[in-house]
């Protein structure tokens, strides 16, 4: 087991958090890293903060219930990987800041997409979105499994590529994830040609723009080809919106990886962003890699 950074998973006893725990335990075992199980709880009763029907925390001592949540999580994680090194941490606090504080020494932070009580009850599913946009480390949000026909990228790692530094970080993460799983990568670059006032030049404009976008996709992915081999790389140039293309490829995929800048206010970071749309609609776990976060191959 390697020492140093850990895989951190947020738990709250709900089904979504249990799915995240299973994913995080398996990931920690593959990476040979310790697993840290974190449960955050609010000091005030949840009904006093949200006006909702009181949750079980109002009927028992909060620390006792919180400890029970982590103890149950440890037992479940042992079922996934018996030899895993596991620690627990109880955090007094509510909302995204309680989880963001865990990122400083985390290799990866794993969350469910929804929850109740504690951190999750105050802000609902938005907690995972807020954390994903602002965390100092990559964040994986494990979404509930939905019955769906597997798509073209079934059992592959899908990554969005746009030529920016954000997509470079995302590709880095995706290649490593695919190599660990022994699967291929589908790199998706969505584009739309610029309009032209000359209708006769529309066809030429489309062809030139498509060629330029294809070069961008090949340039971004070129440094990583040796990690997987040509047979495991599928480059796809797709006309249209990036979020639609990535969601379409997510059906049955092992993971979808997106980059985000995560700058400015929460509203500015989330409004209309590709990563936000993918987090809401993807049919598989979603990894969000923020520009300015720690690199994965640097260690």
Phi and psi in degrees as a GROMACS rama.xvg file:
@    title "Ramachandran Plot"
@    xaxis  label "Phi"
@    yaxis  label "Psi"
@TYPE xy
-76.9741  141.351  UNK-2
-92.4379  169.167  UNK-3
110.103  -120.088  UNK-4
-72.5672  157.768  UNK-5
-122.797  161.446  UNK-6
-86.275  123.234  UNK-7
-107.57  133.686  UNK-8
-128.87  133.187  UNK-9
-89.6643  130.741  UNK-10
-127.381  151.772  UNK-11
-146.163  9.3664  UNK-12
88.8273  -4.06293  UNK-13
-87.6188  168.329  UNK-14
-61.3877  -41.1847  UNK-15
-62.6276  -41.384  UNK-16
-68.1541  -33.3657  UNK-17
-65.9701  -39.2832  UNK-18
-61.329  -42.5713  UNK-19
-63.5367  -39.0381  UNK-20
-62.9007  -45.4758  UNK-21
-59.3959  -44.3103  UNK-22
-64.2366  -44.4706  UNK-23
-66.3229  -39.7073  UNK-24
-64.002  -43.0644  UNK-25
-64.5714  -40.1172  UNK-26
-65.8596  -41.5547  UNK-27
-62.966  -38.9681  UNK-28
-65.5517  -42.4929  UNK-29
-65.8857  -41.2233  UNK-30
-82.2632  -7.75348  UNK-31
57.4727  50.1143  UNK-32
-122.589  154.622  UNK-33
-67.3512  155.335  UNK-34
-110.024  129.01  UNK-35
-111.063  120.031  UNK-36
-95.7237  120.195  UNK-37
-117.3  131.403  UNK-38
-127.275  123.189  UNK-39
-105.801  140.045  UNK-40
-137.665  151.897  UNK-41
-88.7127  144.62  UNK-42
-70.8246  -36.8661  UNK-43
-87.0233  150.06  UNK-44
-58.1183  144.378  UNK-45
-62.4835  -32.9523  UNK-46
-68.3745  -28.2586  UNK-47
-70.4539  -26.8354  UNK-48
-89.3026  -41.0375  UNK-49
-107.82  -17.1987  UNK-50
77.8811  8.39184  UNK-51
-85.5304  172.582  UNK-52
-61.3434  134.396  UNK-53
-55.2741  137.825  UNK-54
-89.9166  175.273  UNK-55
-56.5105  -19.8479  UNK-56
-62.4344  -21.6319  UNK-57
-78.2488  -11.9507  UNK-58
-105.427  -9.13133  UNK-59
-136.928  167.515  UNK-60
-66.5844  128.832  UNK-61
-56.3582  -48.4014  UNK-62
-59.2588  -39.2861  UNK-63
-63.4217  -46.0305  UNK-64
-64.0724  -41.4715  UNK-65
-62.5066  -42.2914  UNK-66
-63.9012  -37.4886  UNK-67
-63.4415  -36.9954  UNK-68
-62.8638  -45.4106  UNK-69
-71.0153  -37.0167  UNK-70
-64.011  -41.9787  UNK-71
-63.6894  -38.9385  UNK-72
-64.6699  -40.154  UNK-73
-62.8075  -43.3345  UNK-74
-61.2607  -41.6755  UNK-75
-66.409  -41.8673  UNK-76
-62.1956  -35.8535  UNK-77
-64.757  -29.3369  UNK-78
-69.0539  -28.6021  UNK-79
-80.2133  -44.344  UNK-80
-144.686  99.1811  UNK-81
-63.3331  -32.9448  UNK-82
-92.232  8.21802  UNK-83
-67.7627  138.117  UNK-84
-81.469  117.674  UNK-85
-125.627  133.869  UNK-86
-124.053  162.279  UNK-87
-126.143  153.67  UNK-88
-145.823  125.638  UNK-89
-98.1413  129.847  UNK-90
-120.663  121.92  UNK-91
-82.7549  112.639  UNK-92
162.033  171.04  UNK-93
-140.062  146.292  UNK-94
90.6633  -177.3  UNK-95
-57.9174  -36.9875  UNK-96
-56.2314  -33.4789  UNK-97
-63.9543  -34.8439  UNK-98
-86.0863  -35.4383  UNK-99
-61.8862  -29.6568  UNK-100
-66.1919  -16.4079  UNK-101
-85.5363  -4.4988  UNK-102
-82.5913  -18.7674  UNK-103
-58.8277  -37.4738  UNK-104
-117.861  28.0469  UNK-105
-102.591  137.777  UNK-106
-76.0795  -34.763  UNK-107
-160.375  140.286  UNK-108
-112.994  128.561  UNK-109
-117.545  131.886  UNK-110
-134.903  155.681  UNK-111
-82.7974  166.261  UNK-112
-86.0791  -17.5697  UNK-113
-146.881  161.454  UNK-114
-167.914  -174.065  UNK-115
-145.519  157.33  UNK-116
69.2241  166.836  UNK-117
49.8139  -133.911  UNK-118
-59.8247  -44.2352  UNK-119
-69.5991  -37.0398  UNK-120
-66.9548  -27.1658  UNK-121
-73.2247  -40.7009  UNK-122
-118.499  -3.25705  UNK-123
65.5274  -152.717  UNK-124
-65.0095  -13.2847  UNK-125
-67.109  -19.2854  UNK-126
-58.3667  -47.8458  UNK-127
-61.9032  -36.4579  UNK-128
-67.0722  -44.6057  UNK-129
-63.6769  -44.1418  UNK-130
-63.4647  -43.6337  UNK-131
-61.2037  -35.3784  UNK-132
-75.9496  -23.6509  UNK-133
-124.987  0.784544  UNK-134
-69.3858  148.15  UNK-135
-79.0286  -12.7031  UNK-136
-122.495  165.075  UNK-137
-59.8586  147.321  UNK-138
-124.273  133.442  UNK-139
-111.757  125.114  UNK-140
-105.737  118.534  UNK-141
-93.7999  112.263  UNK-142
-88.4015  154.103  UNK-143
-60.3339  141.112  UNK-144
-72.8852  132.163  UNK-145
-120.152  139.904  UNK-146
-61.1045  123.094  UNK-147
-157.578  148.532  UNK-148
-70.2018  124.806  UNK-149
-57.0243  138.867  UNK-150
-90.8792  -165.583  UNK-151
-65.3674  -24.2906  UNK-152
-105.547  28.8684  UNK-153
-56.2908  134.735  UNK-154
62.8103  19.6455  UNK-155
-115.619  166.155  UNK-156
-95.5321  124.765  UNK-157
-104.204  136.746  UNK-158
-136.25  138.226  UNK-159
-85.973  132.915  UNK-160
-125.84  127.45  UNK-161
-132.62  5.19642  UNK-162
88.8569  -5.16267  UNK-163
-85.4423  171.919  UNK-164
-64.4968  -28.3705  UNK-165
-64.125  -42.7236  UNK-166
-72.4403  -28.267  UNK-167
-63.008  -43.6376  UNK-168
-64.049  -40.5108  UNK-169
-64.2539  -41.8411  UNK-170
-62.0404  -42.03  UNK-171
-55.464  -47.8074  UNK-172
-64.4748  -44.173  UNK-173
-63.9605  -42.388  UNK-174
-63.5359  -41.8056  UNK-175
-65.3644  -43.4931  UNK-176
-62.5902  -40.9647  UNK-177
-67.2747  -41.9858  UNK-178
-62.3591  -39.5028  UNK-179
-63.3955  -35.6155  UNK-180
-91.7552  -9.77581  UNK-181
69.0106  33.229  UNK-182
-122.408  175.672  UNK-183
-92.1377  173.136  UNK-184
-116.748  135.146  UNK-185
-107.41  113.487  UNK-186
-97.9177  119.814  UNK-187
-110.519  125.33  UNK-188
-122.116  108.758  UNK-189
-91.5902  143.495  UNK-190
-153.053  163.343  UNK-191
-144.538  128.818  UNK-192
-68.6945  147.855  UNK-193
-68.4415  146.003  UNK-194
-70.7724  159.698  UNK-195
-136.287  146.53  UNK-196
-76.9942  -20.5274  UNK-197
-93.8159  103.734  UNK-198
-62.6069  -29.9816  UNK-199
-67.8872  -20.1573  UNK-200
-96.9929  5.71837  UNK-201
-59.1113  -46.5307  UNK-202
-63.0554  -44.9848  UNK-203
-63.8053  -41.4167  UNK-204
-61.165  -43.2397  UNK-205
-61.6922  -46.2121  UNK-206
-63.921  -44.0904  UNK-207
-65.2271  -42.3569  UNK-208
-65.4279  -42.0818  UNK-209
-62.3413  -42.127  UNK-210
-62.9496  -40.6047  UNK-211
-65.6075  -42.2789  UNK-212
-67.2724  -36.5993  UNK-213
-64.0364  -39.0414  UNK-214
-63.7577  -38.6526  UNK-215
-60.6057  -46.3234  UNK-216
-61.6054  -44.5838  UNK-217
-66.3511  -38.5609  UNK-218
-64.8844  -43.9997  UNK-219
-65.051  -38.6593  UNK-220
-89.2412  -14.1432  UNK-221
-53.8268  -43.5742  UNK-222
-65.212  -15.8849  UNK-223
-103.94  -1.8045  UNK-224
-60.8299  -36.2511  UNK-225
-68.6786  -18.292  UNK-226
-71.3087  -30.9353  UNK-227
-118.353  -28.4294  UNK-228
93.0075  147.341  UNK-229
-57.9857  -31.1958  UNK-230
-67.4199  -20.2055  UNK-231
-103.906  11.5354  UNK-232
-115.908  128.44  UNK-233
-126.972  110.611  UNK-234
-95.6076  127.931  UNK-235
-128.293  121.907  UNK-236
-99.4053  117.962  UNK-237
-124.099  122.342  UNK-238
-72.9283  137.13  UNK-239
125.543  -163.825  UNK-240
-83.473  141.082  UNK-241
-61.3044  -43.6137  UNK-242
-62.9117  -37.6979  UNK-243
-66.1385  -42.0214  UNK-244
-64.8832  -42.2241  UNK-245
-69.5831  -40.2573  UNK-246
-63.7315  -40.5385  UNK-247
-61.9791  -39.098  UNK-248
-76.8495  -14.4297  UNK-249
-75.8377  -17.6507  UNK-250
-61.5069  111.548  UNK-251
80.7198  1.27089  UNK-252
-72.739  157.317  UNK-253
-73.5786  -33.4559  UNK-254
-168.881  144.331  UNK-255
-113.687  132.973  UNK-256
-119.058  129.782  UNK-257
-131.827  151.183  UNK-258
-100.674  155.754  UNK-259
-148.416  149.675  UNK-260
-80.2064  -37.9485  UNK-261
59.2407  34.8944  UNK-262
-102.963  160.344  UNK-263
77.1416  -160.085  UNK-264
-70.0775  163.93  UNK-265
-60.0206  -44.04  UNK-266
-59.9306  -43.88  UNK-267
-66.6295  -36.5782  UNK-268
-70.4833  -34.0528  UNK-269
-91.1569  -32.8965  UNK-270
-61.8207  117.571  UNK-271
69.4408  9.5759  UNK-272
-78.0593  149.393  UNK-273
-62.4094  -44.5782  UNK-274
-61.7802  -38.9599  UNK-275
-63.0283  -44.9813  UNK-276
-63.767  -41.8966  UNK-277
-66.8702  -40.1117  UNK-278
-58.5986  -36.3388  UNK-279
-79.2964  -28.9003  UNK-280
-119.929  -11.186  UNK-281
-64.3809  151.749  UNK-282
-97.5735  19.3598  UNK-283
-156.525  173.776  UNK-284
-57.0735  147.417  UNK-285
-121.853  128.089  UNK-286
-102.957  129.488  UNK-287
-113.496  121.401  UNK-288
-114.567  115.737  UNK-289
-87.8933  137.604  UNK-290
-62.5443  133.384  UNK-291
94.5762  -10.4574  UNK-292
-76.9794  179.396  UNK-293
-73.1237  140.519  UNK-294
-72.2886  158.419  UNK-295
-96.9448  -25.7063  UNK-296
-98.5891  1.13784  UNK-297
-80.3766  -17.7445  UNK-298
